Amino acid sequence: MDYRINILYTSDTHGFWLNRQDDRDHSLLNTAAAIKKLKTHFETNGEHCITIDLGDFIQGSSFATYLNQENESGSVFARAMNHIGYDYQLLGNHEFNFGLDYLNPILTDLNAEILSNNIVDIDSKKPALGVPYAIRSVNDLKIGVIGTTTHYIPNWEREENYAGLTFLDAFTETKRAVEILRPQVDIIIVGYHGGFESDINTGIPLESQTGENQAYRMLSEIEGIDVLLTGHQHRLINQNAKHTIAMQTGFAGEFIGHVNLEISDNKLTAMTSQLIDTNDFSADESLRTVMQPELNDASVWLETVLGNAPIAVPSEDAFTARIQGTPFIEMINQIQLEETGADFSATTLINDRFSDFTGTITQETLLETYPYYNLIAKVKVTGEELFEIMTYNLKYVTQDARGNIMVNPKYLDPKPKHYNWDMYSGLKAFVDMYAVEDKRLMALVDESTGKSIEKDKEYTLAISQYRAAGGGDYHWFTPDKIISYSEVDIASLIPDALNKFDIEEWRNINTNYSHIKWI
């Protein structure tokens, strides 16, 4: 008997049901329509279909922020996923951003079976948010589906947001599950909310080997995986490597991963895969109805005017803004300094929408320029650590053949990592780009006193909770260095600043935003 089994999967959709951040004409409604049309096509032709989502589905968009901050319920996410008809649901790292009290009701409402192989109860060590794997029978063929999440979550997330849980090593637990399942099934699919730490073809490391991403190790060292579906890095990957289909579907539902398994006499005889562009499908209007009233209510909320920002935009080019500074970042740093009373502040230019943050500011403008949930952490550092941190920070830039400053290619491949370039206020850096990389930083000066930073003196720094936990391989920031957290997140503090900053403060923001002297 010959037949086909199709796997459709998404990952890192991040709640973009209203529109995508850089594409206002498309949203996850197009993604939903694509899945529905493809499933109907397969079933009409007598083929089988398995649908999987790899997580990061409740956070990241302005719509997701509305649901958390105003609606205080993400139940609409479950309604949407149920309408699509997912068979299996994994958890991403961002599922824990709003805490378990927000997450658990969403998971309860999902019809999909939750696969959570390595997130376990801290006491019993048993799976806490689902089952480790599932066995699916198609005719007489048995398919094992394993779900694993990057175990690096405690390095980013506050402990109270995952209270009672512990995250076991993703590689170890995936290997264990494969060894258990392999004798029982004919095909093994691993869904992993994590990415590739090394190049699939060469094995050359793509990033620091922290354990955040372990897909290459899984591919190389675990025998018996037929299909490895990945996420987290927002990359587009479609390869047949080491007798395994390896995929990743990007960001915001722009692409669906499709794997086709050809079966003959209940044996796998061939595998093919493709990335399907969901912009080629019209929006699913029936799902829009299912997601009311939240979609309409969010649209109204996003049009709310928060205030006026008399912010100058010296350059709309994101790289120029990162290197020369920009008033938008200066505003955030001033907010962080005022909130924490720290000596210095550092933040990052998340995307290129910063140039829109001027004049009348709506909720949507705010959340498109600062879409993430981040508390402000006040941390202690020594002067010597500041020198080391800034030296590491400066690895973001290099020079082209003509001596012009440019982004270090290591920060662009395999995915852009502009978020690892911090921009400081209150601290002036003098940088010689003609020096060797580790000797570029010539001096650091406290702008409030005009005095050089003393290496044996302790200072305080205001940074995001992500950075305070060591995010971006800033190993100088550890939990024991954290003095305090802000009570509310950065994005929630910005509207207050719009109505609180006086003319002199705005003038300072618009004129004193450059804190690196390039020599």
RODO-2510 file (C-alpha; in nm, 4 decimals, decimal comma):
residues 519
     n   res          X          Y          Z
     1     m     0,0000     0,0000     0,0000
     2     d     0,1425     0,3346    -0,1067
     3     y     0,0409     0,6631     0,0556
     4     r     0,1722     0,9993     0,1728
     5     i     0,1976     1,1711     0,5082
     6     n     0,2332     1,5486     0,5172
     7     i     0,3682     1,7546     0,8043
     8     l     0,2824     2,1237     0,8229
     9     y     0,4500     2,3305     1,0899
    10     t     0,4897     2,6865     1,2119
    11     s     0,7109     2,8474     1,4733
    12     d     0,7743     3,1890     1,6254
    13     t     0,4462     3,3379     1,5068
    14     h     0,4583     3,5877     1,7972
    15     g     0,0923     3,6872     1,7852
    16     f     0,0948     3,8837     1,4589
    17     w    -0,2775     3,8426     1,3944
    18     l    -0,3448     4,2071     1,3058
    19     n    -0,0546     4,2572     1,0683
    20     r     0,3116     4,1735     1,0431
    21     q     0,5570     4,4278     1,1706
    22     d     0,7110     4,4996     0,8305
    23     d     0,4127     4,4005     0,6158
    24     r     0,0840     4,5669     0,6995
    25     d    -0,0995     4,3831     0,4217
    26     h    -0,0467     4,0358     0,5679
    27     s    -0,0847     3,8645     0,9020
    28     l    -0,1235     3,5234     1,0603
    29     l    -0,4681     3,5151     0,9010
    30     n    -0,2810     3,4421     0,5764
    31     t    -0,0825     3,1709     0,7525
    32     a    -0,4036     3,0150     0,8815
    33     a    -0,5570     3,0218     0,5348
    34     a    -0,2506     2,8498     0,3909
    35     i    -0,2673     2,5679     0,6449
    36     k    -0,6401     2,5204     0,5919
    37     k    -0,6090     2,5111     0,2118
    38     l    -0,3150     2,2720     0,2187
    39     k    -0,4870     2,0370     0,4668
    40     t    -0,8010     2,0324     0,2497
    41     h    -0,5910     1,9563    -0,0584
    42     f    -0,4134     1,6668     0,1115
    43     e    -0,7330     1,5163     0,2469
    44     t    -0,9083     1,5501    -0,0892
    45     n    -0,6266     1,3498    -0,2448
    46     g    -0,6375     1,0819     0,0224
    47     e    -0,3195     1,1991     0,1946
    48     h    -0,2614     1,2347     0,5659
    49     c    -0,1624     1,5556     0,7457
    50     i    -0,0018     1,6319     1,0830
    51     t     0,0125     1,9925     1,2051
    52     i     0,2577     2,1235     1,4642
    53     d     0,3396     2,4632     1,6139
    54     l     0,6761     2,5058     1,7844
    55     g     0,5882     2,7922     2,0168
    56     d     0,6516     3,1616     2,0818
    57     f     0,2893     3,2228     1,9893
    58     i     0,1560     3,4475     2,2699
    59     q     0,4112     3,7326     2,2792
    60     g     0,5907     3,9718     2,0483
    61     s     0,3281     4,1798     1,8673
    62     s     0,1242     4,4858     1,9589
    63     f    -0,1840     4,2618     1,9575
    64     a    -0,0180     4,0265     2,2062
    65     t     0,0711     4,3212     2,4292
    66     y    -0,2907     4,4423     2,4225
    67     l    -0,4137     4,0999     2,5312
    68     n    -0,1739     4,0884     2,8247
    69     q    -0,1929     4,4490     2,9441
    70     e    -0,5538     4,5436     2,8725
    71     n    -0,7546     4,2293     2,8079
    72     e    -0,5609     4,0313     3,0705
    73     s    -0,6408     3,7090     2,8873
    74     g    -0,4856     3,5324     2,5902
    75     s    -0,7774     3,2949     2,5374
    76     v    -0,8167     3,4244     2,1821
    77     f    -0,4844     3,2599     2,0949
    78     a    -0,6300     2,9224     2,1866
    79     r    -0,9453     2,9921     1,9821
    80     a    -0,7310     3,0795     1,6811
    81     m    -0,5047     2,7752     1,7123
    82     n    -0,8062     2,5488     1,7627
    83     h    -0,9714     2,6911     1,4519
    84     i    -0,6607     2,6108     1,2505
    85     g    -0,6659     2,2619     1,3984
    86     y    -0,3139     2,2029     1,5205
    87     d    -0,2437     1,8499     1,6362
    88     y     0,0567     1,9335     1,8549
    89     q     0,1763     2,2440     2,0370
    90     l     0,5243     2,3106     2,1763
    91     l     0,6336     2,5840     2,4139
    92     g     0,8747     2,8610     2,3219
    93     n     1,0874     3,0679     2,5556
    94     h     0,8588     3,3710     2,5184
    95     e     0,5625     3,1732     2,6503
    96     f     0,7024     3,2500     2,9966
    97     n     0,7316     3,6287     2,9561
    98     f     0,4007     3,6987     3,1306
    99     g     0,4145     3,4262     3,3924
   100     l     0,2324     3,0972     3,4431
   101     d    -0,0935     3,2561     3,5601
   102     y    -0,1298     3,4037     3,2117
   103     l     0,0076     3,1030     3,0212
   104     n    -0,1700     2,8127     3,1880
   105     p    -0,5308     2,9074     3,0942
   106     i    -0,4240     2,9395     2,7302
   107     l    -0,2679     2,5944     2,7351
   108     t    -0,5778     2,4517     2,9033
   109     d    -0,7995     2,5890     2,6254
   110     l    -0,5883     2,4430     2,3443
   111     n    -0,7214     2,1347     2,1663
   112     a    -0,3718     2,0450     2,0483
   113     e    -0,1699     1,7990     2,2531
   114     i     0,1105     1,9837     2,4301
   115     l     0,4518     1,8268     2,3848
   116     s     0,6980     1,9310     2,6516
   117     n     0,9803     1,6841     2,6856
   118     n     1,2248     1,8762     2,9043
   119     i     1,0149     2,1215     3,1102
   120     v     0,9501     1,9361     3,4325
   121     d     0,8207     1,9849     3,7839
   122     i     1,1070     2,0978     4,0027
   123     d     1,0294     1,8344     4,2686
   124     s     0,8989     1,5287     4,0843
   125     k     1,1071     1,5865     3,7690
   126     k     0,8053     1,4735     3,5674
   127     p     0,6767     1,6673     3,2618
   128     a     0,4833     1,9630     3,3973
   129     l     0,3163     2,1248     3,0972
   130     g     0,2275     1,8358     2,8696
   131     v     0,3598     1,4984     2,7627
   132     p     0,7163     1,4390     2,6402
   133     y     0,6104     1,2783     2,3136
   134     a     0,3174     1,1273     2,1269
   135     i     0,2754     0,8236     1,9036
   136     r     0,0540     0,8763     1,6006
   137     s    -0,0774     0,5788     1,4005
   138     v    -0,1394     0,6193     1,0289
   139     n    -0,2722     0,2950     0,8835
   140     d    -0,0274     0,0459     1,0396
   141     l     0,2582     0,2957     1,0476
   142     k     0,3572     0,4508     1,3797
   143     i     0,5020     0,8008     1,4012
   144     g     0,6707     0,9347     1,7122
   145     v     0,6532     1,3112     1,7701
   146     i     0,8834     1,4621     2,0345
   147     g     0,8611     1,8196     2,1652
   148     t     1,1611     1,9959     2,3222
   149     t     1,2238     2,3566     2,4264
   150     t     1,5542     2,5375     2,4634
   151     h     1,6620     2,4960     2,8237
   152     y     1,8258     2,8402     2,8265
   153     i     1,5089     3,0122     2,9505
   154     p     1,6353     3,0770     3,3081
   155     n     1,9159     3,2842     3,1549
   156     w     1,6574     3,5353     3,0291
   157     e     1,3496     3,4999     3,2422
   158     r     1,2750     3,6023     3,5990
   159     e     1,2361     3,3009     3,8266
   160     e     0,8844     3,3922     3,9371
   161     n     0,7664     3,3564     3,5749
   162     y     0,8405     2,9826     3,5779
   163     a     0,8004     2,9067     3,9468
   164     g     0,7953     2,5346     4,0215
   165     l     0,9515     2,4377     3,6901
   166     t     1,2993     2,3386     3,5835
   167     f     1,4388     2,3095     3,2317
   168     l     1,6402     1,9971     3,1598
   169     d     1,9113     1,9864     2,8945
   170     a     1,7381     1,9855     2,5561
   171     f     1,9908     1,7596     2,3837
   172     t     2,0007     1,5020     2,6629
   173     e     1,6231     1,4768     2,6933
   174     t     1,5710     1,4602     2,3173
   175     k     1,8273     1,1807     2,2906
   176     r     1,6567     0,9957     2,5759
   177     a     1,3143     1,0286     2,4095
   178     v     1,4464     0,9106     2,0725
   179     e     1,6044     0,6051     2,2337
   180     i     1,2733     0,5222     2,4042
   181     l     1,0621     0,5753     2,0935
   182     r     1,2837     0,4309     1,8191
   183     p     1,1984     0,0635     1,8931
   184     q     0,8277     0,1487     1,9067
   185     v     0,7791     0,3569     1,5919
   186     d     0,8665     0,3660     1,2228
   187     i     0,9294     0,7411     1,1903
   188     i     1,0528     0,9982     1,4419
   189     i     0,9774     1,3700     1,4193
   190     v     1,1528     1,6024     1,6635
   191     g     1,0089     1,9487     1,7180
   192     y     1,2647     2,1695     1,8890
   193     h     1,2100     2,5287     1,9922
   194     g     1,5769     2,5999     1,9494
   195     g     1,8115     2,6547     1,6589
   196     f     2,1435     2,5596     1,5062
   197     e     2,4573     2,6493     1,6979
   198     s     2,6800     2,5381     1,4071
   199     d     2,6629     2,5349     1,0287
   200     i     2,4622     2,2324     0,9139
   201     n     2,7063     2,1420     0,6385
   202     t     3,0465     2,2220     0,7891
   203     g     2,9904     2,2025     1,1638
   204     i     3,1662     2,5376     1,2041
   205     p     3,0242     2,7156     1,5129
   206     l     2,7895     3,0035     1,4343
   207     e     2,7710     3,1355     1,7889
   208     s     2,9070     3,0863     2,1372
   209     q     2,8386     2,7314     2,2503
   210     t     2,6170     2,8218     2,5442
   211     g     2,3601     2,5446     2,5018
   212     e     2,0867     2,7878     2,3942
   213     n     2,0763     2,6204     2,0519
   214     q     2,1602     2,2528     2,0087
   215     a     2,0010     2,1495     1,6790
   216     y     2,3325     2,0752     1,5067
   217     r     2,4364     1,8492     1,7926
   218     m     2,1003     1,6720     1,7749
   219     l     2,1441     1,6274     1,4016
   220     s     2,4982     1,4953     1,4400
   221     e     2,4848     1,2833     1,7529
   222     i     2,1337     1,1425     1,7874
   223     e     2,0663     0,8380     1,5708
   224     g     1,7170     0,7837     1,4415
   225     i     1,5700     1,1312     1,3834
   226     d     1,3927     1,1427     1,0474
   227     v     1,2619     1,4992     1,0651
   228     l     1,4066     1,7808     1,2778
   229     l     1,1805     2,0862     1,2936
   230     t     1,3412     2,3894     1,4597
   231     g     1,2661     2,7503     1,5531
   232     h     1,3788     3,0254     1,7894
   233     q     1,6402     3,1829     1,5602
   234     h     1,3880     3,3152     1,3034
   235     r     1,5968     3,1718     1,0181
   236     l     1,4794     3,0091     0,6955
   237     i     1,6273     2,6588     0,6661
   238     n     1,5309     2,3700     0,4415
   239     q     1,7914     2,0960     0,4066
   240     n     1,8278     1,7213     0,3885
   241     a     2,1321     1,6588     0,6035
   242     k     2,2682     1,3383     0,7548
   243     h     1,9590     1,1493     0,6287
   244     t     1,7354     1,3925     0,8177
   245     i     1,5062     1,6705     0,6981
   246     a     1,6109     1,9854     0,8870
   247     m     1,3910     2,2969     0,8728
   248     q     1,3220     2,6393     1,0225
   249     t     1,0386     2,8680     0,9184
   250     g     1,1443     3,2229     0,9996
   251     f     0,9223     3,4662     1,1863
   252     a     0,5595     3,5789     1,2187
   253     g     0,4142     3,2992     1,0066
   254     e     0,5657     3,4265     0,6844
   255     f     0,6495     3,0686     0,5884
   256     i     0,5105     2,7255     0,6656
   257     g     0,7345     2,4218     0,6751
   258     h     0,6018     2,1313     0,4693
   259     v     0,7489     1,7812     0,4834
   260     n     0,6159     1,5074     0,2562
   261     l     0,6794     1,1471     0,3563
   262     e     0,6228     0,8770     0,0939
   263     i     0,5245     0,5410     0,2380
   264     s     0,5309     0,2063     0,0594
   265     d     0,4425    -0,1217     0,2311
   266     n     0,4399     0,0722     0,5597
   267     k     0,8009     0,1798     0,5150
   268     l     0,9402     0,5279     0,4595
   269     t     1,0776     0,5346     0,1060
   270     a     1,1308     0,9055     0,0340
   271     m     1,1206     1,2464     0,2028
   272     t     1,0908     1,5916     0,0494
   273     s     1,0426     1,9324     0,2068
   274     q     0,9692     2,2922     0,1168
   275     l     0,9104     2,6336     0,2703
   276     i     0,5734     2,7735     0,1649
   277     d     0,5288     3,1514     0,1375
   278     t     0,2008     3,2342     0,3115
   279     n     0,1706     3,5719     0,1377
   280     d     0,0445     3,3741    -0,1605
   281     f    -0,2774     3,2956     0,0289
   282     s    -0,5702     3,5269     0,1029
   283     a    -0,6555     3,5923     0,4679
   284     d    -0,8869     3,3490     0,6476
   285     e    -1,1888     3,5705     0,7081
   286     s    -1,3744     3,3011     0,9015
   287     l    -1,0936     3,3036     1,1571
   288     r    -1,1170     3,6799     1,1843
   289     t    -1,4742     3,6279     1,3062
   290     v    -1,3616     3,3645     1,5587
   291     m    -1,1101     3,6113     1,7018
   292     q    -1,3626     3,8831     1,7793
   293     p    -1,4075     4,1001     1,9750
   294     e    -1,0380     4,0994     2,0625
   295     l    -0,9146     4,1919     1,7134
   296     n    -1,1398     4,4972     1,6886
   297     d    -1,0829     4,6002     2,0493
   298     a    -0,7073     4,5801     2,0005
   299     s    -0,7263     4,7931     1,6852
   300     v    -0,9135     5,0648     1,8747
   301     w    -0,6706     5,0475     2,1674
   302     l    -0,3705     5,0744     1,9378
   303     e    -0,5066     5,3999     1,7948
   304     t    -0,5081     5,5591     2,1420
   305     v    -0,2926     5,8710     2,1513
   306     l    -0,0392     5,8585     2,4338
   307     g     0,1145     6,2001     2,3926
   308     n     0,3559     6,4025     2,1875
   309     a     0,7254     6,3329     2,1434
   310     p     0,9239     6,6357     2,0263
   311     i     1,2085     6,4037     1,9283
   312     a     1,4527     6,4902     1,6538
   313     v     1,5470     6,2255     1,3965
   314     p     1,9001     6,3134     1,2796
   315     s     1,9089     6,0015     1,0630
   316     e     1,6524     5,7412     0,9646
   317     d     1,9300     5,4926     0,8888
   318     a     1,9473     5,2369     1,1688
   319     f     2,3228     5,1747     1,1430
   320     t     2,4007     5,5460     1,1524
   321     a     2,1730     5,5799     1,4534
   322     r     2,3488     5,2952     1,6316
   323     i     2,6964     5,4343     1,5699
   324     q     2,6295     5,8051     1,6181
   325     g     2,3455     5,7795     1,8663
   326     t     1,9872     5,8938     1,8258
   327     p     1,7424     6,0869     2,0485
   328     f     1,4994     5,7940     2,0655
   329     i     1,7592     5,5815     2,2446
   330     e     1,8615     5,8772     2,4599
   331     m     1,4992     5,9070     2,5736
   332     i     1,4885     5,5418     2,6814
   333     n     1,8197     5,5753     2,8627
   334     q     1,6985     5,8841     3,0463
   335     i     1,3834     5,6963     3,1495
   336     q     1,5956     5,4101     3,2801
   337     l     1,8244     5,6471     3,4693
   338     e     1,5328     5,8275     3,6306
   339     e     1,3594     5,5016     3,7229
   340     t     1,6653     5,3397     3,8808
   341     g     1,8930     5,6224     3,9920
   342     a     2,1843     5,4356     3,8325
   343     d     2,5081     5,6045     3,7300
   344     f     2,4810     5,5003     3,3668
   345     s     2,2242     5,3460     3,1348
   346     a     2,2473     5,1196     2,8313
   347     t     1,9863     5,0014     2,5861
   348     t     1,9665     4,8719     2,2320
   349     l     1,8017     4,9914     1,9114
   350     i     1,5722     4,6966     1,8513
   351     n     1,4550     4,7720     1,4985
   352     d     1,4434     5,0418     1,2314
   353     r     1,1025     5,1824     1,3336
   354     f     1,2648     5,4311     1,5740
   355     s     1,2329     5,7099     1,3167
   356     d     0,8531     5,6889     1,3467
   357     f     0,8697     5,7831     1,7134
   358     t     0,8240     6,1566     1,6770
   359     g     0,5244     6,3869     1,6965
   360     t     0,1926     6,2295     1,7927
   361     i     0,2541     5,8899     1,9517
   362     t    -0,0121     5,6197     1,9590
   363     q    -0,0034     5,2850     2,1356
   364     e     0,0778     5,1272     1,8006
   365     t     0,3717     5,3617     1,7384
   366     l     0,5101     5,2776     2,0812
   367     l     0,4743     4,9015     2,0448
   368     e     0,6191     4,8953     1,6957
   369     t     0,9288     5,0803     1,8122
   370     y     0,9586     4,8914     2,1423
   371     p     0,7673     4,5603     2,1050
   372     y     0,9257     4,3594     2,3873
   373     y     0,8434     4,3155     2,7517
   374     n     1,1506     4,4150     2,9537
   375     l     1,1801     4,5332     3,3100
   376     i     1,4695     4,7639     3,3960
   377     a     1,7407     4,6085     3,6071
   378     k     1,9793     4,8122     3,8207
   379     v     2,3072     4,6223     3,8391
   380     k     2,6434     4,6812     4,0002
   381     v     2,9660     4,6693     3,8007
   382     t     3,3244     4,7664     3,8672
   383     g     3,5080     5,0117     3,6494
   384     e     3,7249     4,7283     3,5209
   385     e     3,4124     4,5328     3,4228
   386     l     3,2809     4,8387     3,2397
   387     f     3,5991     4,8432     3,0302
   388     e     3,5602     4,4726     2,9539
   389     i     3,1895     4,5069     2,8738
   390     m     3,2464     4,7977     2,6386
   391     t     3,5385     4,6190     2,4714
   392     y     3,3073     4,3232     2,4057
   393     n     3,0307     4,5588     2,2924
   394     l     3,2634     4,7127     2,0329
   395     k     3,3078     4,3772     1,8597
   396     y     2,9813     4,4670     1,6868
   397     v     3,1711     4,6978     1,4505
   398     t     3,4674     4,6574     1,2192
   399     q     3,6109     4,8413     0,9169
   400     d     3,5754     4,7859     0,5456
   401     a     3,8669     4,8046     0,2987
   402     r     3,8444     5,1844     0,2948
   403     g     3,8493     5,2170     0,6711
   404     n     3,4782     5,2946     0,7066
   405     i     3,3001     5,1607     1,0121
   406     m     3,0626     4,8755     0,9328
   407     v     2,8753     4,5981     1,1133
   408     n     3,0917     4,2987     1,1921
   409     p     2,9667     4,0189     0,9593
   410     k     2,9570     3,7873     1,2625
   411     y     2,6596     3,9937     1,3830
   412     l     2,4719     3,9427     1,0558
   413     d     2,5107     3,5704     0,9898
   414     p     2,3336     3,3359     1,0406
   415     k     2,0863     3,6003     1,1594
   416     p     2,1121     3,9723     1,2443
   417     k     2,2061     4,0354     1,6080
   418     h     2,1868     4,4134     1,6271
   419     y     2,0235     4,3694     1,9680
   420     n     2,3663     4,2820     2,1069
   421     w     2,4952     4,6369     2,0453
   422     d     2,4274     4,8502     2,3521
   423     m     2,4117     5,2300     2,3406
   424     y     2,5139     5,4102     2,6586
   425     s     2,4184     5,7364     2,8247
   426     g     2,6123     5,9044     3,1031
   427     l     2,9261     5,7253     2,9884
   428     k     3,1517     5,8603     2,7130
   429     a     3,3673     5,6109     2,5226
   430     f     3,6759     5,7123     2,3234
   431     v     3,7411     5,4555     2,0519
   432     d     4,0332     5,4132     1,8116
   433     m     3,9050     5,1946     1,5272
   434     y     4,2552     5,1673     1,3806
   435     a     4,3774     4,9747     1,6833
   436     v     4,3514     4,5954     1,7132
   437     e     4,0072     4,4785     1,8223
   438     d     4,0763     4,4312     2,1949
   439     k     4,2692     4,7608     2,2197
   440     r     4,0192     4,9965     2,0551
   441     l     3,8744     5,1338     2,3768
   442     m     4,1063     5,4158     2,4800
   443     a     3,9088     5,5703     2,7652
   444     l     3,5745     5,5770     2,9473
   445     v     3,4600     5,9001     3,1069
   446     d     3,1787     5,9661     3,3544
   447     e     2,9925     6,2462     3,1771
   448     s     2,8438     6,3802     3,5002
   449     t     3,1877     6,4501     3,6502
   450     g     3,4153     6,4605     3,3488
   451     k     3,6445     6,2134     3,5271
   452     s     3,7805     5,8862     3,3920
   453     i     3,6212     5,5631     3,5099
   454     e     3,8221     5,4138     3,7944
   455     k     3,8787     5,0428     3,7440
   456     d     3,8642     4,9552     4,1134
   457     k     3,5502     5,1601     4,1831
   458     e     3,1956     5,0202     4,1842
   459     y     2,9284     5,1799     3,9651
   460     t     2,5636     5,1106     3,8874
   461     l     2,4139     5,0516     3,5466
   462     a     2,0506     5,0466     3,4236
   463     i     1,9871     4,7774     3,1628
   464     s     1,7057     4,5509     3,0451
   465     q     1,6233     4,2337     3,2343
   466     y     1,7359     4,0389     2,9263
   467     r     2,0826     4,1899     2,9422
   468     a     2,0966     4,1685     3,3217
   469     a     2,0567     3,7922     3,2944
   470     g     2,3588     3,7742     3,0627
   471     g     2,1600     3,7762     2,7387
   472     g     2,3769     3,8204     2,4311
   473     d     2,6737     3,6439     2,5955
   474     y     2,7379     3,9377     2,8295
   475     h     2,8724     3,7045     3,0971
   476     w     2,9632     3,9970     3,3239
   477     f     2,5958     4,0310     3,4127
   478     t     2,4863     3,7639     3,6588
   479     p     2,1973     3,7364     3,9072
   480     d     2,4188     3,8299     4,2024
   481     k     2,4960     4,1653     4,0355
   482     i     2,1282     4,2664     4,0207
   483     i     2,0332     4,5254     4,2820
   484     s     1,6688     4,5731     4,1861
   485     y     1,4090     4,5580     3,9091
   486     s     1,1619     4,8240     3,8061
   487     e     0,8008     4,7544     3,9002
   488     v     0,6783     4,8071     3,5434
   489     d     0,8311     4,7387     3,2047
   490     i     1,0130     4,9886     2,9848
   491     a     0,7357     5,0237     2,7270
   492     s     0,4867     5,1109     3,0027
   493     l     0,7151     5,3872     3,1338
   494     i     0,7510     5,5622     2,7991
   495     p     0,3965     5,7115     2,7926
   496     d     0,4566     5,8647     3,1365
   497     a     0,7741     6,0258     3,0086
   498     l     0,5923     6,1803     2,7125
   499     n     0,3767     6,3780     2,9508
   500     k     0,6373     6,4370     3,2198
   501     f     0,9548     6,5522     3,0424
   502     d     0,9815     6,9312     3,0261
   503     i     1,1239     7,1474     2,7482
   504     e     1,4740     7,1357     2,8919
   505     e     1,4725     6,7573     2,9175
   506     w     1,3604     6,7215     2,5565
   507     r     1,6270     6,9701     2,4498
   508     n     1,8897     6,7618     2,6281
   509     i     1,7598     6,4436     2,4641
   510     n     1,7746     6,6049     2,1197
   511     t     2,1246     6,7460     2,1580
   512     n     2,3192     6,5135     2,3918
   513     y     2,2591     6,1747     2,2399
   514     s     2,6050     6,0847     2,1077
   515     h     2,8269     5,9082     2,3605
   516     i     3,1078     5,7597     2,1522
   517     k     3,4002     5,9597     2,0205
   518     w     3,5321     5,7731     1,7167
   519     i     3,9011     5,8564     1,6752
***
